[in-house]
């Protein structure tokens, strides 16, 4: 049994305060026995992608920058596996949305650069982030080996794509992890908000079912204003689903929370024995899946 913690947090423009709160919650989770702790997407600051502003690139830091150093040391001190998120400056003019995995005293076990980048009103991520590299031993859809298992780490918009989940599963992931920053446009009515939230959970629970794996999803919460007065209500509802899509735990919508959940990794073996989807895949018939569209 693996004890997992998800930190659902509100954020401000004060990076030091945000990171201090993240650290406080990580320590709290570890004191309650968490072996794996997962933070939300871009937890060090506000979700700056609501507008296109070149000044926001000043927030980026290198892969081995201060955020990694702080949380790498924290994971070592607490003897836990910790998944964090940074705005990465890889080179001048080249930036990524990157998740890093700290494996206790072994340091950084690996990283994942977000592959699917949205560009929608309030989510202008293509202005800021270059998609992760698709090939190479440490790139693309490759699980990260840790003391608690192989982590299939993906990020937010990746969660809508069954191909990403399947490739992680085929590469041996023991679980799927999606650090997230998603919310509602306040102008949407209640019915539309409910449809969006339900779709978000359904698609990820579907990844759990299709691949026979637990899914771990920490999301941020709170309302964040953009410089031009627009805002997003981040909808919280961080959750963990088991390998049949069952909800094991779920946070509330509009308040910070740290979920602690016991995840039985053995159940993936049991579920895959009764639902052998990987066995029955028609790998001889899927060539066109790599087409943009089949005309």
Phi, psi and omega in degrees: 000130181252125177269118185247141175238138175242129180257114176257119195227148165271150183231154176232185177282355182271097184300317181300317180292319179299313182292325177296320178292318176303312180299318179301316182289325176296315179298318179298316180295316180297323180294340178261011172099006180297133176260333178231125178237133183237125176266161182283171179295134174051052187284351183278348183201191175293157173282095190281356186278007176294336178225166176260112186215113183297338178295337181291341178296343176295342180283342186288155179218160180290165182304325181258030185282192187296327180293313176302313183299318180296311186279337172296316178295322180295316179299321179294316180299317184272352180059050180231169167263132187226128177254123181237175184223136177225159167269106190266131168263105181277324177198171177301122181081008182227112188229151180225159168260107196235134172258137179239146181244119178261126184250077177049228182285357180275359179079205182284116182279341181165178181212162179223127177261124185312129186266319180261123185243118181281163173210085184227162176307123181087350180226066186271062188282334180295337176292330187255323193246133169273137177299150176298156178293140186274345185228170181108153186300325183255012185236177180068208186267074181240124176296157180251121182284129177223176179294340180260003179129182178272117185265120175272082185274124175231177184222122168042259187304336174301336188290348180271357189248110180297333180298319181295313178299317182295317180296322175297317179297317180295335178272006172099015180300141175269342178200159176251134184232127184233085169301135196221149168222095183220144181200188183260152162283123182302340180285343179293143178281172186299322181293319179294319178299317180295320178297317182295314180298316180297318179298319180300316179286319183299315184295323181284324173296327175296322176297321177300313182295310186297333184246357178063040184228149170291150180236132185238121190225094172271128179241157176275169179221169180099165178261132180235128180269142173270166180301334181266011173092356175287163180210159174235134171265098179293133196266008175058232178057031172310143184207164171234132176244146176276179187289356170251016178083003182289138178283119179270329178195151181211136179274164175289174184282313199239027177214152177298151179200150170238110180273134170245126189224133172273121181247121181268099182292339178297333183296333177299318176298313182297316182293319181293338176287326180268335177237079187276063184298324180294324178296320189266006177297139178267075185295344178280351189241009188252015187303325185283356180297339180273002175282146175297319179199146181258103184283000000 
